[in-house]
Every structure is written in C-alpha cells, then in structure tokens.
Amino acid sequence: MAGIGFKLNRMMQNESISGNILAFTYSTIISAGPWIITSFTLYLLLSKNFFLSAFKIIANISNFFGISLIKTNAFEKIINDYFSVALVYSFVFSTLITGGVLMVISRVISDNIYLKKYDNIFSDTLNIIFFTNIIASFLAIIFFIFNPNSPLDFKLSFIYLLVSLCTLWISAVSAVSTDDYGKYLIGFAISGFSSLIFAFIFGYNYGYSGSIFGYGLGISAGSSYMLYIIGNNFGFSFNFDFTWFNGFKKYWTNLLIGTFYYFALWIDDLMTWYSNYGRGFKNIQGFRLSFIYDSPMFVAYFSTIPTMAMFVLVLETYFYKKYKTFYNTIIEGGSYTEIEYAKKDMITEMKSNISMVIKFQLIITVILFLINEILDIMGMVTISSLILRIAVVGAFLNGVYLMITLLLLYFDFRKEVIYLHFMTFLINLISTPIILNIYGINGMGYGYTIAFLVGTYLGYNLLLKKLDKIIQIEFNRQKTSMPKGYVVEYEDIKKYVEEK
C-alpha cells in the first residue's frame, strides 16, 4: 500500500481539481479495477445479445477462410447450467480457500521486502500456490465423493477452474507488491478477455466442459503474466521448500482474519442456495443457486466500488500523514503532551475521513435505492428488485465495516478483528435461516444486513476505545531491557514518611 500512497500524494500535491480527480481515478483502478474487469467479462460472456453479435462476426470471419460455423443453439451449447454453476462456485470457494492465505502472504512479502530478501518472493509465491491448489483440489474431490452424480468432464473442468482462480488471487497479491500497477492491471485484463475468448472457442467445440476449461485457461494466462511480473522484478529464483510455512506460524491471526471475513461475506448466499428458495440442477448433484437472490446482491456489491476507492484515497493520503506524525513523535522521543496532541489530531482526521467516505457512499446508495423505487412505480418491479432494497443497505454497511476493520489492522489489532469477523459470521449464519423460515422471500438479505450492522456498530466503538488508549498500548507493546520489579505508588511513599 505504501507505493500506492506515494503516487496518490504526488497527484494531490498541488491540491488542484484535476489532481484530485486523477488521484480518485487511480485509486478506483487499483482498488476495484480487477473486480470491474472480471465482472465486465462475465457480463459479456453471459449476455446473449453480445454473444450472438460476437458469434456473427466470428462466423463471417470463419466463412472468409472457408470454415463454416453452425449458429443453431450455439449460445446454449457454450453458456448453460453447467457453466453458470462452475463459475459461481469456483469464484466463491476460491475466495473462501485463499482469503486467509492472501492475508498471510501479503505480510510475508512485506517482511521480505523490508529485509531485502527479494529472492524469496518468487519462490514463496510458487510454493504457496502449489500447496494451496493441493488443498483446493482435495476439497473439491471430497465434495464430489459425497456428490458423485455429475459428469466426469464437468468434475475435471471444475477442479481446473477452481485451481486457476486460486492461482490468480495469490499471484495477484505478489504482483501488486512490485508497485508496477499498470502491468498488474494488464494481468487482470489478460485474464478477463482471454477467458472470454477461450470459453467461446473451447465451448463451441467441446460443449460445457470446454467452456469451463476455456475460462480457466484464460485465467491461467493472466496468472502466468503476473508470475512473470514478479520474477522480472524480484528474480526468478526458486527452491521447493517449506520456509514460507514460518510465515503461517507467525501470522496465524492473519489466516483467521481473511478466512472468517469471507465466510461472513458468503454464508448468507450458501444458506439461501440450500434453502427452499434455492434451485438444484439436473445431472449436477450437490450444486444449487438462487438467482433471485444472487443477482441483486451482485448489483449491491458493485455500489461499494466508489467507497473502496475513496477509502484508499483518504487512508493513504490525509490519514496516513497524521498516522505517521503520531508514530514519529513516539519514535523520536517527543514529550507526552506532543504525543497526546498528535494522537488527538490523528483521531480527528480519522473521524473526518470516515464521515466523508460514509457520506459519499450514502449518496450512491440512496441514488440506487431511488432508481429501484422509480422502476417499482413504473410497474417494472420484480422479486429481485424487492430484495435489492435491503441488499444496497447491507452492502453499504459491509463497506463501512470493511473500512473500520482495515483501520483496526492499520494499528495491528489483529485478534480484535478476528473476534469481529467471527461474530459477524455467526450472526449471519444464525439469522439468515431463521428470517428465511419466518418471512420467506421477503426476508432475503436481512440476515446479511443485520450481521454487518452489528459488526459495524461494535467495530467502530472498539476502534474508538482502542485509539483512546493507543499511547499506553504502544508503550506496552515495546520490549524493554528493564528487569521485572514492582510499582510503588506516591501515596504509599507519603504515608510511609508520615508514619516515620
């Protein structure tokens, strides 16, 4: 994040409108660019109108070279239930599997950069990818053992897609540490558009298994480019060893933080899929989806992109300056009054930044909510649009919750974040099925929203309490060479003197 902060600060140095707009655009690209590229690719792939137009162009080109493509049922041949199920499940479970891993590897890479052990980065990345993919494949095989009634080619292509996505997420974290953000985004662009093309080509020739495999192949193309970026910046040195495992032992709290957050994020989807409001698929045993719930939640998540961009912008510019001043005052031996003043200044800036980001996101949430209501008035309401009402509120709270927990991590309150994530996960896990059973479709999204409402409220209060005592906390964190002893209170000394 430091490299991002330096670039953002340079853009905002002259405090001009153009500089601020450029900084916000840059922040959006870095924080949400990969998500935008991936989502846009999926939209194009699953859009029948786009598909048919693309097919027509490709068919004309093929005819020019004497190759005849049959248009009949081409869309259904490539885009079908098998492909949709594989895509959704591989995306969800790849984030669940790698969520904690990414939190650890980011810290391990940071340590290696700080210690200038650049040769370890490429090697550690490949080793972690290898062992994570073994775990992912093992879990997928266990799932298929309990749900055997699916075609073998579907099982194999699904496992490949799952593994390719796990590889992409891990290699992306290492690639962004190079500070070469242009090439980092090119990597995601390669993944997005290669997966689009390969899914089309392989799907047309080999059906659903071809489209799944083709999509995974495109993802692998982007991952390969990112691994090249890592090696080109830090060296292609590789040793097959377990030294990376020390990072997992040292930062086991990071592993739990990432894992619990993604479970808190996805558990309501899983509960809805396997409720009475989910839909099973013929010949794909064990897989279920709920399109009436998944679609509005996807739209709601998209509404948080500006929040993440704005948060990265203010965190790495305005807040970071106060944060750095506070810790520099401590390190340089400032007086207690100076440290206390720096602390208050930092907290004031933090509150101001949080307020600004919340107001910014609130405007977007209200606009999306009003658009949904206007469509309702025009008679264009659907079940999904009703769910969207609460989904945008839940996504808004999730964005604020994530912002607060990241601030807690900024001050290294890792165990506190674990408790928050686990509590939010439990609330979502328990409340979602209860509300669904009582209110049915009308209750969709409320468990998710309630969980992040409680998490946001408790997280913000915890953050304020911790920062109120941050001076004592930081001094208690320091290791001293003083021997253990005891404390004598001034009042006790005064009493002893008076007695004598």
Secondary structure, 3 states (H helix, E strand, C coil): CHHHHHHHHHHCCCCCHHHHHHHHHHHHHHHHHHHHHHHHHHHHHHCHHHHHHHHHHHHHHHHHCCCCCCCCCHHHHHCCHHHHHHHHHHHHHHHHHHHHHHHHHHHHHHHHHHCCCCHHHHHHHHHHHHHHHHHHHHHHHHHHHHCCCCCHHHHHHHHHHHHHHHHHHHHHHHHHCCCCHHHHHHHHHHHHHHHHHHHHHHHHHHCHHHHHHHHHHHHHHHHHHHHHHHHHHHCCCCCCCCCCHHHHHHCHHHHHHHHHHHHHHHHHHHHHHCCCCCEECCCCCCCEECHHHHHHHHHHHHCCHHHHHHHHHHHHHHHHHHHHHHHHHHHCCCCHHHHHHHHHHHHHHHHHHHHHHHHHHHHHHHHHHHHHHHHHHCCCCCHHHHHHHHHHHHHHHHHHHHHHHHHHHHCCCHHHHHHHHHHHHHHHHHHHHHHHHHHHHHHCCHHHHHHHHHHHHHHHHHHHHHHHCHHHHHHHHCCCCCCCCCCCCHHHHHHHHHHC
